[in-house]
Amino acid sequence: MDVNMIFKIAAVGILVAVLNQVLVRTGREEQAMMVALAGIVIVLMMVIKMISDLFNTVRTMFQLY
Amino acid sequence: MQMEIFQIVGLGLIAAVLAVLLKQHRPEIALQVSVVTGLIIIMLIMFKLASVLEALQGMAQRINVDTVYISTIFKIVGIAYIAEFGSQVCRDAGETSIASKIELAGKVIIMVLAVPILMALLDLIISIVP
């Protein structure tokens, strides 16, 4: 497990927050919404992979099939 | 080996700061940060747990316990860990009702797994009682 994943996700979050603020200020609400959605999807992809890793580890360790 | 606690505490503190930072503007990504932190800590702990499980298994083989029982116990522990993880994530997100449903599901599945052991115990009691 690499700790870098936390920083990656936090960086995506900060980037999305800043972009969202900029787009809202310039009056493009729908594009701001799209940016927020894209951020969520990107982060969710990373997280889902890690969750499946955890499930596989627990499954092999505790003989849950 | 024991020094990992400092790693884990430092990791948790940094992740908490990041989560609080993100919570104002993007609460959903703050939740993901806390989920990933929990995952990493659990994975670090799991590899430590493997040696304990191996020791338990060796002990069970030495005293001739039926492998069905010991593997059932391992399964129950695994289910409890996973259910606890899921329910904590949901509780962090503020979804208390989903969290309690996950806990309920874990309890029911554990009970179903424990039924064969209970039946074996009842058989034993019935065979002892004249």
N, CA and C atoms of all chains as a GROMACS GRO file, in nm:
protein
  585
    1MET      N    1   0.085  -0.120   0.000
    1MET     CA    2   0.000   0.000   0.000
    1MET      C    3   0.088   0.124   0.000
    2ASP      N    4   0.066   0.209  -0.095
    2ASP     CA    5   0.148   0.330  -0.096
    2ASP      C    6   0.070   0.448  -0.039
    3VAL      N    7   0.142   0.522   0.045
    3VAL     CA    8   0.082   0.636   0.114
    3VAL      C    9   0.054   0.750   0.016
    4ASN      N   10   0.126   0.746  -0.100
    4ASN     CA   11   0.110   0.854  -0.198
    4ASN      C   12  -0.034   0.870  -0.244
    5MET      N   13  -0.112   0.759  -0.233
    5MET     CA   14  -0.250   0.766  -0.279
    5MET      C   15  -0.328   0.874  -0.204
    6ILE      N   16  -0.300   0.889  -0.074
    6ILE     CA   17  -0.371   0.992   0.004
    6ILE      C   18  -0.342   1.130  -0.052
    7PHE      N   19  -0.212   1.154  -0.080
    7PHE     CA   20  -0.175   1.286  -0.130
    7PHE      C   21  -0.232   1.308  -0.269
    8LYS      N   22  -0.233   1.200  -0.350
    8LYS     CA   23  -0.292   1.213  -0.484
    8LYS      C   24  -0.438   1.256  -0.476
    9ILE      N   25  -0.511   1.188  -0.386
    9ILE     CA   26  -0.655   1.217  -0.376
    9ILE      C   27  -0.677   1.357  -0.322
   10ALA      N   28  -0.595   1.394  -0.223
   10ALA     CA   29  -0.610   1.530  -0.169
   10ALA      C   30  -0.577   1.634  -0.275
   11ALA      N   31  -0.475   1.605  -0.360
   11ALA     CA   32  -0.439   1.700  -0.466
   11ALA      C   33  -0.552   1.713  -0.565
   12VAL      N   34  -0.612   1.601  -0.602
   12VAL     CA   35  -0.727   1.607  -0.695
   12VAL      C   36  -0.838   1.690  -0.632
   13GLY      N   37  -0.859   1.668  -0.503
   13GLY     CA   38  -0.966   1.743  -0.435
   13GLY      C   39  -0.940   1.891  -0.435
   14ILE      N   40  -0.816   1.933  -0.403
   14ILE     CA   41  -0.785   2.077  -0.399
   14ILE      C   42  -0.798   2.137  -0.538
   15LEU      N   43  -0.747   2.062  -0.638
   15LEU     CA   44  -0.754   2.110  -0.777
   15LEU      C   45  -0.898   2.130  -0.820
   16VAL      N   46  -0.981   2.031  -0.788
   16VAL     CA   47  -1.123   2.040  -0.827
   16VAL      C   48  -1.190   2.156  -0.756
   17ALA      N   49  -1.154   2.175  -0.628
   17ALA     CA   50  -1.216   2.285  -0.553
   17ALA      C   51  -1.180   2.419  -0.615
   18VAL      N   52  -1.049   2.435  -0.650
   18VAL     CA   53  -1.005   2.563  -0.708
   18VAL      C   54  -1.072   2.586  -0.843
   19LEU      N   55  -1.070   2.483  -0.928
   19LEU     CA   56  -1.130   2.496  -1.061
   19LEU      C   57  -1.279   2.528  -1.049
   20ASN      N   58  -1.342   2.464  -0.952
   20ASN     CA   59  -1.484   2.486  -0.930
   20ASN      C   60  -1.510   2.632  -0.894
   21GLN      N   61  -1.428   2.684  -0.802
   21GLN     CA   62  -1.444   2.824  -0.760
   21GLN      C   63  -1.426   2.918  -0.879
   22VAL      N   64  -1.319   2.890  -0.960
   22VAL     CA   65  -1.291   2.978  -1.074
   22VAL      C   66  -1.406   2.976  -1.172
   23LEU      N   67  -1.454   2.855  -1.202
   23LEU     CA   68  -1.562   2.844  -1.301
   23LEU      C   69  -1.691   2.905  -1.250
   24VAL      N   70  -1.716   2.894  -1.120
   24VAL     CA   71  -1.837   2.955  -1.066
   24VAL      C   72  -1.827   3.107  -1.072
   25ARG      N   73  -1.708   3.158  -1.039
   25ARG     CA   74  -1.688   3.304  -1.042
   25ARG      C   75  -1.706   3.362  -1.182
   26THR      N   76  -1.660   3.284  -1.285
   26THR     CA   77  -1.675   3.334  -1.422
   26THR      C   78  -1.813   3.303  -1.478
   27GLY      N   79  -1.899   3.246  -1.395
   27GLY     CA   80  -2.038   3.231  -1.439
   27GLY      C   81  -2.066   3.108  -1.521
   28ARG      N   82  -1.980   3.003  -1.511
   28ARG     CA   83  -2.008   2.879  -1.586
   28ARG      C   84  -2.044   2.770  -1.486
   29GLU      N   85  -2.166   2.778  -1.439
   29GLU     CA   86  -2.206   2.685  -1.334
   29GLU      C   87  -2.207   2.540  -1.383
   30GLU      N   88  -2.255   2.520  -1.508
   30GLU     CA   89  -2.269   2.382  -1.552
   30GLU      C   90  -2.133   2.318  -1.574
   31GLN      N   91  -2.034   2.398  -1.622
   31GLN     CA   92  -1.900   2.339  -1.638
   31GLN      C   93  -1.836   2.312  -1.502
   32ALA      N   94  -1.866   2.396  -1.404
   32ALA     CA   95  -1.816   2.371  -1.268
   32ALA      C   96  -1.870   2.240  -1.216
   33MET      N   97  -1.998   2.217  -1.243
   33MET     CA   98  -2.061   2.091  -1.204
   33MET      C   99  -1.990   1.973  -1.268
   34MET      N  100  -1.959   1.988  -1.398
   34MET     CA  101  -1.890   1.879  -1.470
   34MET      C  102  -1.753   1.852  -1.410
   35VAL      N  103  -1.682   1.960  -1.375
   35VAL     CA  104  -1.549   1.942  -1.315
   35VAL      C  105  -1.560   1.866  -1.184
   36ALA      N  106  -1.660   1.905  -1.104
   36ALA     CA  107  -1.678   1.836  -0.975
   36ALA      C  108  -1.706   1.689  -0.997
   37LEU      N  109  -1.792   1.661  -1.096
   37LEU     CA  110  -1.828   1.522  -1.125
   37LEU      C  111  -1.707   1.442  -1.171
   38ALA      N  112  -1.626   1.505  -1.259
   38ALA     CA  113  -1.507   1.435  -1.309
   38ALA      C  114  -1.411   1.404  -1.195
   39GLY      N  115  -1.396   1.500  -1.104
   39GLY     CA  116  -1.309   1.476  -0.989
   39GLY      C  117  -1.356   1.358  -0.906
   40ILE      N  118  -1.487   1.356  -0.881
   40ILE     CA  119  -1.541   1.245  -0.801
   40ILE      C  120  -1.516   1.112  -0.870
   41VAL      N  121  -1.539   1.109  -1.002
   41VAL     CA  122  -1.522   0.982  -1.074
   41VAL      C  123  -1.377   0.936  -1.071
   42ILE      N  124  -1.283   1.031  -1.093
   42ILE     CA  125  -1.141   0.994  -1.093
   42ILE      C  126  -1.101   0.936  -0.958
   43VAL      N  127  -1.142   1.007  -0.851
   43VAL     CA  128  -1.104   0.961  -0.718
   43VAL      C  129  -1.169   0.828  -0.686
   44LEU      N  130  -1.295   0.813  -0.729
   44LEU     CA  131  -1.366   0.689  -0.701
   44LEU      C  132  -1.298   0.571  -0.768
   45MET      N  133  -1.246   0.592  -0.892
   45MET     CA  134  -1.175   0.485  -0.961
   45MET      C  135  -1.056   0.437  -0.879
   46MET      N  136  -0.977   0.534  -0.826
   46MET     CA  137  -0.861   0.495  -0.744
   46MET      C  138  -0.905   0.418  -0.621
   47VAL      N  139  -1.010   0.472  -0.555
   47VAL     CA  140  -1.051   0.414  -0.427
   47VAL      C  141  -1.108   0.274  -0.446
   48ILE      N  142  -1.182   0.256  -0.556
   48ILE     CA  143  -1.244   0.124  -0.577
   48ILE      C  144  -1.136   0.017  -0.597
   49LYS      N  145  -1.028   0.054  -0.668
   49LYS     CA  146  -0.920  -0.044  -0.687
   49LYS      C  147  -0.860  -0.084  -0.552
   50MET      N  148  -0.841   0.018  -0.465
   50MET     CA  149  -0.782  -0.014  -0.335
   50MET      C  150  -0.876  -0.097  -0.250
   51ILE      N  151  -1.006  -0.067  -0.257
   51ILE     CA  152  -1.102  -0.144  -0.178
   51ILE      C  153  -1.103  -0.289  -0.225
   52SER      N  154  -1.094  -0.309  -0.359
   52SER     CA  155  -1.094  -0.448  -0.407
   52SER      C  156  -0.966  -0.519  -0.363
   53ASP      N  157  -0.854  -0.445  -0.357
   53ASP     CA  158  -0.730  -0.506  -0.304
   53ASP      C  159  -0.750  -0.552  -0.161
   54LEU      N  160  -0.812  -0.462  -0.080
   54LEU     CA  161  -0.834  -0.498   0.061
   54LEU      C  162  -0.922  -0.621   0.072
   55PHE      N  163  -1.031  -0.623  -0.009
   55PHE     CA  164  -1.123  -0.737  -0.002
   55PHE      C  165  -1.052  -0.865  -0.038
   56ASN      N  166  -0.967  -0.859  -0.143
   56ASN     CA  167  -0.896  -0.980  -0.183
   56ASN      C  168  -0.801  -1.027  -0.074
   57THR      N  169  -0.734  -0.929  -0.010
   57THR     CA  170  -0.641  -0.968   0.097
   57THR      C  171  -0.715  -1.037   0.210
   58VAL      N  172  -0.826  -0.974   0.253
   58VAL     CA  173  -0.902  -1.033   0.364
   58VAL      C  174  -0.956  -1.169   0.325
   59ARG      N  175  -0.999  -1.180   0.199
   59ARG     CA  176  -1.058  -1.306   0.154
   59ARG      C  177  -0.957  -1.419   0.156
   60THR      N  178  -0.835  -1.391   0.109
   60THR     CA  179  -0.736  -1.498   0.110
   60THR      C  180  -0.687  -1.526   0.252
   61MET      N  181  -0.680  -1.421   0.334
   61MET     CA  182  -0.623  -1.442   0.467
   61MET      C  183  -0.718  -1.520   0.557
   62PHE      N  184  -0.845  -1.489   0.551
   62PHE     CA  185  -0.941  -1.555   0.641
   62PHE      C  186  -1.016  -1.668   0.572
   63GLN      N  187  -0.967  -1.711   0.457
   63GLN     CA  188  -1.026  -1.825   0.383
   63GLN      C  189  -1.174  -1.806   0.356
   64LEU      N  190  -1.212  -1.685   0.323
   64LEU     CA  191  -1.352  -1.656   0.288
   64LEU      C  192  -1.369  -1.672   0.137
   65TYR      N  193  -1.441  -1.772   0.094
   65TYR     CA  194  -1.459  -1.786  -0.051
   65TYR      C  195  -1.605  -1.781  -0.089
   66MET      N  196   0.956  -0.337   1.383
   66MET     CA  197   0.822  -0.397   1.394
   66MET      C  198   0.729  -0.308   1.476
   67GLN      N  199   0.773  -0.272   1.599
   67GLN     CA  200   0.686  -0.188   1.683
   67GLN      C  201   0.687  -0.044   1.637
   68MET      N  202   0.790  -0.007   1.559
   68MET     CA  203   0.803   0.133   1.518
   68MET      C  204   0.694   0.175   1.420
   69GLU      N  205   0.621   0.076   1.369
   69GLU     CA  206   0.520   0.112   1.271
   69GLU      C  207   0.408   0.194   1.330
   70ILE      N  208   0.392   0.190   1.463
   70ILE     CA  209   0.285   0.269   1.522
   70ILE      C  210   0.308   0.418   1.497
   71PHE      N  211   0.437   0.460   1.495
   71PHE     CA  212   0.466   0.601   1.469
   71PHE      C  213   0.428   0.636   1.326
   72GLN      N  214   0.460   0.542   1.233
   72GLN     CA  215   0.420   0.562   1.093
   72GLN      C  216   0.269   0.580   1.083
   73ILE      N  217   0.197   0.490   1.150
   73ILE     CA  218   0.052   0.491   1.134
   73ILE      C  219  -0.008   0.617   1.195
   74VAL      N  220   0.044   0.657   1.313
   74VAL     CA  221  -0.011   0.778   1.376
   74VAL      C  222   0.020   0.901   1.290
   75GLY      N  223   0.141   0.908   1.236
   75GLY     CA  224   0.175   1.022   1.151
   75GLY      C  225   0.087   1.027   1.028
   76LEU      N  226   0.067   0.909   0.968
   76LEU     CA  227  -0.020   0.899   0.850
   76LEU      C  228  -0.161   0.948   0.884
   77GLY      N  229  -0.210   0.904   0.999
   77GLY     CA  230  -0.346   0.943   1.037
   77GLY      C  231  -0.358   1.092   1.060
   78LEU      N  232  -0.256   1.151   1.123
   78LEU     CA  233  -0.262   1.296   1.149
   78LEU      C  234  -0.262   1.375   1.018
   79ILE      N  235  -0.171   1.336   0.926
   79ILE     CA  236  -0.163   1.409   0.799
   79ILE      C  237  -0.293   1.395   0.722
   80ALA      N  238  -0.348   1.273   0.721
   80ALA     CA  239  -0.472   1.251   0.648
   80ALA      C  240  -0.587   1.327   0.712
   81ALA      N  241  -0.585   1.340   0.845
   81ALA     CA  242  -0.692   1.415   0.912
   81ALA      C  243  -0.685   1.561   0.872
   82VAL      N  244  -0.562   1.616   0.866
   82VAL     CA  245  -0.547   1.756   0.826
   82VAL      C  246  -0.599   1.775   0.683
   83LEU      N  247  -0.562   1.683   0.593
   83LEU     CA  248  -0.606   1.694   0.454
   83LEU      C  249  -0.759   1.683   0.444
   84ALA      N  250  -0.814   1.593   0.522
   84ALA     CA  251  -0.959   1.574   0.517
   84ALA      C  252  -1.031   1.699   0.567
   85VAL      N  253  -0.979   1.759   0.674
   85VAL     CA  254  -1.043   1.880   0.726
   85VAL      C  255  -1.031   1.993   0.625
   86LEU      N  256  -0.914   2.000   0.558
   86LEU     CA  257  -0.893   2.104   0.456
   86LEU      C  258  -0.994   2.091   0.343
   87LEU      N  259  -1.018   1.965   0.301
   87LEU     CA  260  -1.107   1.944   0.187
   87LEU      C  261  -1.255   1.951   0.225
   88LYS      N  262  -1.283   1.938   0.352
   88LYS     CA  263  -1.424   1.922   0.393
   88LYS      C  264  -1.508   2.046   0.363
   89GLN      N  265  -1.444   2.165   0.364
   89GLN     CA  266  -1.522   2.287   0.341
   89GLN      C  267  -1.580   2.293   0.201
   90HIS      N  268  -1.494   2.261   0.101
   90HIS     CA  269  -1.538   2.281  -0.037
   90HIS      C  270  -1.584   2.153  -0.102
   91ARG      N  271  -1.510   2.042  -0.077
   91ARG     CA  272  -1.545   1.915  -0.143
   91ARG      C  273  -1.561   1.808  -0.037
   92PRO      N  274  -1.675   1.800   0.028
   92PRO     CA  275  -1.690   1.698   0.134
   92PRO      C  276  -1.679   1.556   0.084
   93GLU      N  277  -1.718   1.531  -0.044
   93GLU     CA  278  -1.715   1.393  -0.093
   93GLU      C  279  -1.572   1.345  -0.109
   94ILE      N  280  -1.482   1.437  -0.152
   94ILE     CA  281  -1.342   1.394  -0.168
   94ILE      C  282  -1.274   1.382  -0.032
   95ALA      N  283  -1.318   1.461   0.066
   95ALA     CA  284  -1.266   1.444   0.202
   95ALA      C  285  -1.301   1.305   0.254
   96LEU      N  286  -1.423   1.260   0.221
   96LEU     CA  287  -1.462   1.124   0.262
   96LEU      C  288  -1.371   1.020   0.197
   97GLN      N  289  -1.340   1.041   0.068
   97GLN     CA  290  -1.253   0.945   0.000
   97GLN      C  291  -1.116   0.941   0.065
   98VAL      N  292  -1.065   1.061   0.105
   98VAL     CA  293  -0.934   1.063   0.171
   98VAL      C  294  -0.938   0.979   0.298
   99SER      N  295  -1.046   0.994   0.374
   99SER     CA  296  -1.051   0.917   0.499
   99SER      C  297  -1.067   0.768   0.470
  100VAL      N  298  -1.141   0.733   0.364
  100VAL     CA  299  -1.155   0.592   0.328
  100VAL      C  300  -1.019   0.532   0.293
  101VAL      N  301  -0.943   0.605   0.210
  101VAL     CA  302  -0.813   0.552   0.166
  101VAL      C  303  -0.718   0.541   0.284
  102THR      N  304  -0.724   0.638   0.376
  102THR     CA  305  -0.638   0.628   0.495
  102THR      C  306  -0.671   0.503   0.576
  103GLY      N  307  -0.800   0.481   0.594
  103GLY     CA  308  -0.841   0.360   0.666
  103GLY      C  309  -0.794   0.235   0.596
  104LEU      N  310  -0.806   0.233   0.462
  104LEU     CA  311  -0.762   0.117   0.385
  104LEU      C  312  -0.614   0.091   0.406
  105ILE      N  313  -0.533   0.198   0.397
  105ILE     CA  314  -0.388   0.178   0.407
  105ILE      C  315  -0.352   0.127   0.545
  106ILE      N  316  -0.416   0.185   0.648
  106ILE     CA  317  -0.384   0.140   0.784
  106ILE      C  318  -0.425  -0.005   0.803
  107ILE      N  319  -0.544  -0.042   0.752
  107ILE     CA  320  -0.588  -0.180   0.768
  107ILE      C  321  -0.496  -0.276   0.695
  108MET      N  322  -0.450  -0.235   0.574
  108MET     CA  323  -0.360  -0.324   0.500
  108MET      C  324  -0.229  -0.342   0.576
  109LEU      N  325  -0.177  -0.232   0.636
  109LEU     CA  326  -0.054  -0.244   0.714
  109LEU      C  327  -0.071  -0.343   0.828
  110ILE      N  328  -0.190  -0.339   0.891
  110ILE     CA  329  -0.215  -0.425   1.006
  110ILE      C  330  -0.237  -0.570   0.963
  111MET      N  331  -0.303  -0.585   0.846
  111MET     CA  332  -0.339  -0.719   0.800
  111MET      C  333  -0.217  -0.807   0.781
  112PHE      N  334  -0.109  -0.746   0.726
  112PHE     CA  335   0.009  -0.830   0.702
  112PHE      C  336   0.075  -0.870   0.833
  113LYS      N  337   0.055  -0.789   0.936
  113LYS     CA  338   0.103  -0.831   1.068
  113LYS      C  339   0.018  -0.947   1.122
  114LEU      N  340  -0.113  -0.937   1.093
  114LEU     CA  341  -0.206  -1.036   1.147
  114LEU      C  342  -0.181  -1.174   1.088
  115ALA      N  343  -0.123  -1.179   0.966
  115ALA     CA  344  -0.107  -1.307   0.898
  115ALA      C  345  -0.025  -1.404   0.982
  116SER      N  346   0.080  -1.354   1.048
  116SER     CA  347   0.166  -1.443   1.126
  116SER      C  348   0.089  -1.499   1.246
  117VAL      N  349   0.004  -1.413   1.306
  117VAL     CA  350  -0.076  -1.461   1.419
  117VAL      C  351  -0.171  -1.571   1.374
  118LEU      N  352  -0.232  -1.550   1.257
  118LEU     CA  353  -0.327  -1.651   1.208
  118LEU      C  354  -0.256  -1.783   1.182
  119GLU      N  355  -0.134  -1.772   1.122
  119GLU     CA  356  -0.059  -1.895   1.097
  119GLU      C  357  -0.028  -1.967   1.227
  120ALA      N  358   0.009  -1.890   1.329
  120ALA     CA  359   0.040  -1.953   1.458
  120ALA      C  360  -0.083  -2.023   1.515
  121LEU      N  361  -0.198  -1.957   1.504
  121LEU     CA  362  -0.322  -2.018   1.554
  121LEU      C  363  -0.353  -2.146   1.480
  122GLN      N  364  -0.331  -2.142   1.347
  122GLN     CA  365  -0.361  -2.262   1.269
  122GLN      C  366  -0.269  -2.378   1.307
  123GLY      N  367  -0.140  -2.345   1.328
  123GLY     CA  368  -0.046  -2.449   1.369
  123GLY      C  369  -0.084  -2.510   1.503
  124MET      N  370  -0.127  -2.423   1.595
  124MET     CA  371  -0.170  -2.469   1.727
  124MET      C  372  -0.291  -2.561   1.714
  125ALA      N  373  -0.386  -2.522   1.628
  125ALA     CA  374  -0.506  -2.604   1.611
  125ALA      C  375  -0.471  -2.740   1.554
  126GLN      N  376  -0.373  -2.742   1.461
  126GLN     CA  377  -0.334  -2.872   1.406
  126GLN      C  378  -0.265  -2.958   1.511
  127ARG      N  379  -0.191  -2.892   1.600
  127ARG     CA  380  -0.116  -2.971   1.699
  127ARG      C  381  -0.210  -3.037   1.799
  128ILE      N  382  -0.319  -2.965   1.837
  128ILE     CA  383  -0.410  -3.025   1.935
  128ILE      C  384  -0.530  -3.091   1.869
  129ASN      N  385  -0.519  -3.113   1.734
  129ASN     CA  386  -0.620  -3.192   1.662
  129ASN      C  387  -0.761  -3.135   1.669
  130VAL      N  388  -0.774  -3.002   1.658
  130VAL     CA  389  -0.907  -2.944   1.645
  130VAL      C  390  -0.950  -2.962   1.500
  131ASP      N  391  -1.079  -2.989   1.480
  131ASP     CA  392  -1.131  -3.004   1.345
  131ASP      C  393  -1.109  -2.874   1.267
  132THR      N  394  -1.058  -2.887   1.142
  132THR     CA  395  -1.025  -2.765   1.067
  132THR      C  396  -1.149  -2.684   1.032
  133VAL      N  397  -1.267  -2.752   1.029
  133VAL     CA  398  -1.390  -2.678   0.998
  133VAL      C  399  -1.413  -2.569   1.101
  134TYR      N  400  -1.390  -2.603   1.228
  134TYR     CA  401  -1.419  -2.506   1.333
  134TYR      C  402  -1.322  -2.388   1.328
  135ILE      N  403  -1.194  -2.418   1.310
  135ILE     CA  404  -1.096  -2.309   1.314
  135ILE      C  405  -1.112  -2.219   1.192
  136SER      N  406  -1.146  -2.279   1.076
  136SER     CA  407  -1.164  -2.193   0.958
  136SER      C  408  -1.292  -2.112   0.971
  137THR      N  409  -1.392  -2.167   1.039
  137THR     CA  410  -1.514  -2.088   1.063
  137THR      C  411  -1.482  -1.966   1.150
  138ILE      N  412  -1.397  -1.988   1.250
  138ILE     CA  413  -1.361  -1.875   1.336
  138ILE      C  414  -1.288  -1.769   1.255
  139PHE      N  415  -1.196  -1.811   1.168
  139PHE     CA  416  -1.124  -1.714   1.084
  139PHE      C  417  -1.221  -1.638   0.995
  140LYS      N  418  -1.316  -1.713   0.938
  140LYS     CA  419  -1.414  -1.646   0.850
  140LYS      C  420  -1.492  -1.542   0.927
  141ILE      N  421  -1.532  -1.577   1.050
  141ILE     CA  422  -1.610  -1.483   1.129
  141ILE      C  423  -1.529  -1.357   1.159
  142VAL      N  424  -1.400  -1.377   1.190
  142VAL     CA  425  -1.316  -1.259   1.219
  142VAL      C  426  -1.305  -1.171   1.094
  143GLY      N  427  -1.285  -1.235   0.978
  143GLY     CA  428  -1.274  -1.157   0.854
  143GLY      C  429  -1.400  -1.080   0.824
  144ILE      N  430  -1.516  -1.147   0.839
  144ILE     CA  431  -1.643  -1.079   0.814
  144ILE      C  432  -1.662  -0.963   0.910
  145ALA      N  433  -1.621  -0.983   1.035
  145ALA     CA  434  -1.637  -0.876   1.133
  145ALA      C  435  -1.551  -0.756   1.095
  146TYR      N  436  -1.427  -0.780   1.051
  146TYR     CA  437  -1.341  -0.668   1.012
  146TYR      C  438  -1.401  -0.592   0.896
  147ILE      N  439  -1.446  -0.666   0.793
  147ILE     CA  440  -1.498  -0.600   0.673
  147ILE      C  441  -1.624  -0.521   0.705
  148ALA      N  442  -1.714  -0.582   0.783
  148ALA     CA  443  -1.839  -0.513   0.817
  148ALA      C  444  -1.812  -0.389   0.899
  149GLU      N  445  -1.715  -0.400   0.990
  149GLU     CA  446  -1.680  -0.283   1.073
  149GLU      C  447  -1.626  -0.170   0.985
  150PHE      N  448  -1.540  -0.208   0.890
  150PHE     CA  449  -1.483  -0.107   0.800
  150PHE      C  450  -1.593  -0.035   0.721
  151GLY      N  451  -1.682  -0.115   0.661
  151GLY     CA  452  -1.789  -0.056   0.581
  151GLY      C  453  -1.880   0.032   0.664
  152SER      N  454  -1.914  -0.014   0.783
  152SER     CA  455  -2.008   0.065   0.863
  152SER      C  456  -1.941   0.192   0.913
  153GLN      N  457  -1.810   0.186   0.941
  153GLN     CA  458  -1.742   0.309   0.984
  153GLN      C  459  -1.737   0.411   0.872
  154VAL      N  460  -1.714   0.363   0.749
  154VAL     CA  461  -1.711   0.456   0.636
  154VAL      C  462  -1.846   0.525   0.620
  155CYS      N  463  -1.953   0.443   0.628
  155CYS     CA  464  -2.086   0.501   0.613
  155CYS      C  465  -2.116   0.599   0.725
  156ARG      N  466  -2.070   0.566   0.847
  156ARG     CA  467  -2.097   0.656   0.960
  156ARG      C  468  -2.021   0.787   0.943
  157ASP      N  469  -1.897   0.777   0.890
  157ASP     CA  470  -1.820   0.898   0.860
  157ASP      C  471  -1.894   0.987   0.763
  158ALA      N  472  -1.960   0.924   0.664
  158ALA     CA  473  -2.030   1.002   0.563
  158ALA      C  474  -2.162   1.055   0.616
  159GLY      N  475  -2.198   1.020   0.738
  159GLY     CA  476  -2.323   1.070   0.794
  159GLY      C  477  -2.443   0.983   0.768
  160GLU      N  478  -2.418   0.864   0.706
  160GLU     CA  479  -2.529   0.774   0.676
  160GLU      C  480  -2.539   0.670   0.786
  161THR      N  481  -2.595   0.710   0.899
  161THR     CA  482  -2.596   0.620   1.014
  161THR      C  483  -2.684   0.498   0.990
  162SER      N  484  -2.793   0.518   0.915
  162SER     CA  485  -2.886   0.405   0.897
  162SER      C  486  -2.823   0.297   0.809
  163ILE      N  487  -2.751   0.340   0.703
  163ILE     CA  488  -2.684   0.240   0.619
  163ILE      C  489  -2.578   0.167   0.700
  164ALA      N  490  -2.509   0.243   0.787
  164ALA     CA  491  -2.405   0.181   0.869
  164ALA      C  492  -2.466   0.073   0.959
  165SER      N  493  -2.580   0.104   1.020
  165SER     CA  494  -2.637   0.003   1.108
  165SER      C  495  -2.690  -0.115   1.030
  166LYS      N  496  -2.735  -0.092   0.905
  166LYS     CA  497  -2.777  -0.207   0.824
  166LYS      C  498  -2.659  -0.295   0.789
  167ILE      N  499  -2.544  -0.234   0.758
  167ILE     CA  500  -2.426  -0.315   0.729
  167ILE      C  501  -2.390  -0.398   0.851
  168GLU      N  502  -2.398  -0.336   0.969
  168GLU     CA  503  -2.366  -0.412   1.090
  168GLU      C  504  -2.464  -0.527   1.110
  169LEU      N  505  -2.591  -0.499   1.081
  169LEU     CA  506  -2.692  -0.604   1.094
  169LEU      C  507  -2.661  -0.720   1.000
  170ALA      N  508  -2.624  -0.685   0.874
  170ALA     CA  509  -2.592  -0.790   0.777
  170ALA      C  510  -2.473  -0.872   0.825
  171GLY      N  511  -2.372  -0.804   0.880
  171GLY     CA  512  -2.257  -0.878   0.932
  171GLY      C  513  -2.297  -0.973   1.043
  172LYS      N  514  -2.383  -0.924   1.132
  172LYS     CA  515  -2.426  -1.010   1.243
  172LYS      C  516  -2.500  -1.132   1.193
  173VAL      N  517  -2.590  -1.109   1.094
  173VAL     CA  518  -2.670  -1.221   1.043
  173VAL      C  519  -2.580  -1.324   0.976
  174ILE      N  520  -2.483  -1.274   0.896
  174ILE     CA  521  -2.396  -1.368   0.825
  174ILE      C  522  -2.310  -1.447   0.924
  175ILE      N  523  -2.265  -1.378   1.028
  175ILE     CA  524  -2.186  -1.448   1.130
  175ILE      C  525  -2.270  -1.554   1.198
  176MET      N  526  -2.398  -1.520   1.226
  176MET     CA  527  -2.485  -1.617   1.292
  176MET      C  528  -2.506  -1.740   1.204
  177VAL      N  529  -2.526  -1.715   1.072
  177VAL     CA  530  -2.543  -1.828   0.979
  177VAL      C  531  -2.420  -1.915   0.977
  178LEU      N  532  -2.300  -1.851   0.980
  178LEU     CA  533  -2.177  -1.929   0.980
  178LEU      C  534  -2.161  -2.009   1.108
  179ALA      N  535  -2.216  -1.954   1.217
  179ALA     CA  536  -2.193  -2.018   1.347
  179ALA      C  537  -2.291  -2.131   1.373
  180VAL      N  538  -2.394  -2.146   1.289
  180VAL     CA  539  -2.494  -2.249   1.314
  180VAL      C  540  -2.435  -2.390   1.318
  181PRO      N  541  -2.346  -2.429   1.223
  181PRO     CA  542  -2.290  -2.566   1.232
  181PRO      C  543  -2.218  -2.593   1.364
  182ILE      N  544  -2.144  -2.492   1.414
  182ILE     CA  545  -2.074  -2.511   1.542
  182ILE      C  546  -2.175  -2.531   1.654
  183LEU      N  547  -2.280  -2.449   1.650
  183LEU     CA  548  -2.385  -2.460   1.753
  183LEU      C  549  -2.450  -2.598   1.749
  184MET      N  550  -2.474  -2.646   1.625
  184MET     CA  551  -2.536  -2.778   1.611
  184MET      C  552  -2.444  -2.888   1.664
  185ALA      N  553  -2.315  -2.874   1.637
  185ALA     CA  554  -2.221  -2.974   1.688
  185ALA      C  555  -2.220  -2.973   1.840
  186LEU      N  556  -2.227  -2.853   1.897
  186LEU     CA  557  -2.230  -2.843   2.044
  186LEU      C  558  -2.355  -2.908   2.099
  187LEU      N  559  -2.469  -2.882   2.033
  187LEU     CA  560  -2.595  -2.942   2.080
  187LEU      C  561  -2.590  -3.093   2.069
  188ASP      N  562  -2.533  -3.144   1.957
  188ASP     CA  563  -2.519  -3.290   1.943
  188ASP      C  564  -2.437  -3.349   2.057
  189LEU      N  565  -2.328  -3.278   2.088
  189LEU     CA  566  -2.241  -3.325   2.196
  189LEU      C  567  -2.316  -3.330   2.327
  190ILE      N  568  -2.392  -3.222   2.355
  190ILE     CA  569  -2.468  -3.217   2.481
  190ILE      C  570  -2.569  -3.330   2.485
  191ILE      N  571  -2.638  -3.353   2.372
  191ILE     CA  572  -2.742  -3.457   2.370
  191ILE      C  573  -2.678  -3.595   2.390
  192SER      N  574  -2.559  -3.613   2.331
  192SER     CA  575  -2.496  -3.745   2.347
  192SER      C  576  -2.444  -3.765   2.490
  193ILE      N  577  -2.410  -3.654   2.557
  193ILE     CA  578  -2.362  -3.670   2.695
  193ILE      C  579  -2.476  -3.698   2.789
  194VAL      N  580  -2.586  -3.617   2.772
  194VAL     CA  581  -2.700  -3.633   2.863
  194VAL      C  582  -2.766  -3.767   2.837
  195PRO      N  583  -2.788  -3.849   2.936
  195PRO     CA  584  -2.845  -3.982   2.916
  195PRO      C  585  -2.995  -3.976   2.882
   0.00000   0.00000   0.00000
